[in-house]
Amino acid sequence: MAKVKSIELTSDERNALEKGQKHGQSAGLRQRCQMILLKAQKLSSQEVARQVGCCEVVVNTWLRRYQRQGFAGLQTRQGQGRRPILQTETDLEAVRRAVQANRQRISLAKAELEQELGKQFSTLTLQRFLKKMVAASSACDDE
């Protein structure tokens, strides 16, 4: 049987992890906090992996990262994940023009944008981008 890797937590570390597990910004952060808390209870990586729904290698990787970097090591680093197809900084004006020209037909606006920007994307991507922009502009209006 393999040696169970565990960790001893101070009360401050435990409190930070419990807060992260309950109120973390992302599901990934909440899951990572849960992994560390379970490892502190002397559970094996295999048992922790079964409870959180991943593999034991992932559990051990996050445990090592937590031991090296602390709570900050559990945060998702900047630049992780897929880049958005439509960028606010570069594509916003083109999207506005296309939508204003084709207010009732988003599929026509999409086709126009694909040709102008040289990017392929779905209608749903355009809808999400528009929704995000409306939410951002209403948040600015509230301030």
C-alpha positions as CSV (number, residue, x, y, z in Angstrom):
1,M,0.0,0.0,0.0
2,A,1.3,3.4,-0.9
3,K,2.2,6.1,1.7
4,V,-0.7,8.5,2.2
5,K,0.5,12.0,1.5
6,S,-1.1,14.4,4.0
7,I,-0.7,17.9,5.1
8,E,-1.0,19.7,8.5
9,L,-3.0,22.9,8.4
10,T,-2.9,25.8,10.8
11,S,-6.2,27.3,11.9
12,D,-5.7,30.3,9.6
13,E,-4.9,28.0,6.6
14,R,-8.0,25.9,7.4
15,N,-10.2,29.0,7.7
16,A,-8.9,30.3,4.4
17,L,-9.5,27.0,2.7
18,E,-13.0,26.6,4.1
19,K,-13.9,30.1,3.0
20,G,-12.5,29.4,-0.5
21,Q,-14.5,26.2,-0.6
22,K,-17.7,27.9,0.2
23,H,-17.3,31.3,-1.4
24,G,-14.6,30.8,-4.1
25,Q,-14.9,32.7,-7.4
26,S,-14.8,29.6,-9.5
27,A,-15.9,25.9,-9.2
28,G,-12.2,24.9,-9.8
29,L,-11.0,26.9,-6.8
30,R,-13.8,25.5,-4.6
31,Q,-12.9,22.0,-5.7
32,R,-9.1,22.5,-5.0
33,C,-9.8,23.9,-1.5
34,Q,-12.0,20.8,-0.9
35,M,-9.1,18.6,-2.0
36,I,-6.6,20.1,0.4
37,L,-9.1,20.0,3.3
38,L,-9.8,16.3,2.6
39,K,-6.1,15.6,2.4
40,A,-5.7,17.3,5.8
41,Q,-8.1,14.7,7.2
42,K,-5.5,12.1,6.3
43,L,-7.6,10.6,3.4
44,S,-5.7,8.9,0.6
45,S,-5.4,10.7,-2.8
46,Q,-7.6,7.9,-4.3
47,E,-10.4,8.5,-1.8
48,V,-10.2,12.3,-2.3
49,A,-10.2,11.9,-6.0
50,R,-13.3,9.7,-5.8
51,Q,-15.1,12.3,-3.6
52,V,-14.3,15.3,-5.8
53,G,-14.6,13.6,-9.2
54,C,-11.0,13.7,-10.6
55,C,-8.0,11.4,-10.6
56,E,-5.4,11.0,-7.8
57,V,-2.6,12.5,-9.9
58,V,-4.6,15.8,-10.0
59,V,-5.1,15.6,-6.2
60,N,-1.3,15.2,-5.7
61,T,-0.5,17.9,-8.1
62,W,-2.7,20.4,-6.3
63,L,-1.4,19.3,-2.9
64,R,2.2,19.9,-4.0
65,R,1.3,23.3,-5.5
66,Y,-0.4,24.2,-2.2
67,Q,2.6,23.2,-0.2
68,R,4.9,25.3,-2.3
69,Q,2.7,28.4,-2.9
70,G,0.0,28.3,-0.2
71,F,-3.5,29.4,-0.9
72,A,-2.4,31.6,-3.9
73,G,-1.2,28.4,-5.6
74,L,-4.8,27.2,-5.8
75,Q,-6.0,30.2,-7.7
76,T,-6.4,29.9,-11.4
77,R,-3.5,31.8,-13.0
78,Q,-4.1,34.6,-15.5
79,G,-4.0,33.5,-19.1
80,Q,-5.4,30.0,-18.5
81,G,-8.3,28.8,-20.6
82,R,-9.4,29.5,-24.2
83,R,-9.1,33.0,-25.6
84,P,-12.4,34.6,-26.6
85,I,-13.0,34.6,-30.3
86,L,-14.5,38.1,-30.3
87,Q,-12.3,40.6,-28.4
88,T,-13.9,43.7,-26.8
89,E,-10.8,45.9,-27.6
90,T,-10.6,45.0,-31.3
91,D,-14.0,43.8,-32.5
92,L,-16.6,45.9,-30.6
93,E,-17.0,48.6,-33.2
94,A,-17.4,46.1,-36.1
95,V,-20.0,44.1,-34.1
96,R,-21.9,47.3,-33.3
97,R,-22.0,48.3,-37.0
98,A,-23.0,44.8,-38.2
99,V,-25.8,44.5,-35.6
100,Q,-27.1,48.0,-36.3
101,A,-27.2,47.2,-40.0
102,N,-29.0,43.9,-39.4
103,R,-31.0,44.5,-36.2
104,Q,-33.6,41.8,-36.9
105,R,-31.4,39.1,-38.4
106,I,-28.5,38.1,-36.2
107,S,-27.5,35.5,-38.8
108,L,-26.9,38.2,-41.4
109,A,-24.8,40.2,-38.9
110,K,-22.8,37.1,-38.1
111,A,-22.1,36.4,-41.8
112,E,-21.0,40.0,-42.3
113,L,-18.8,39.9,-39.3
114,E,-17.2,36.6,-40.3
115,Q,-16.2,38.1,-43.6
116,E,-15.0,41.5,-42.2
117,L,-13.1,40.0,-39.2
118,G,-11.8,36.9,-40.9
119,K,-13.0,34.7,-38.0
120,Q,-15.4,31.8,-37.8
121,F,-17.8,31.6,-34.9
122,S,-21.3,30.5,-34.1
123,T,-24.4,32.6,-33.7
124,L,-24.4,31.6,-30.1
125,T,-20.9,33.1,-29.7
126,L,-22.2,36.4,-31.1
127,Q,-25.2,36.3,-28.8
128,R,-23.0,35.7,-25.8
129,F,-20.7,38.6,-26.8
130,L,-23.7,41.0,-27.2
131,K,-25.1,39.9,-23.9
132,K,-21.8,40.5,-22.2
133,M,-21.5,43.9,-23.8
134,V,-25.0,44.9,-22.7
135,A,-24.3,43.8,-19.2
136,A,-21.0,45.7,-19.1
137,S,-22.6,48.9,-20.4
138,S,-25.5,48.7,-17.9
139,A,-23.0,48.2,-15.1
140,C,-21.2,51.4,-16.3
141,D,-24.5,53.2,-16.4
142,D,-25.3,52.2,-12.8
143,E,-22.0,53.7,-11.5
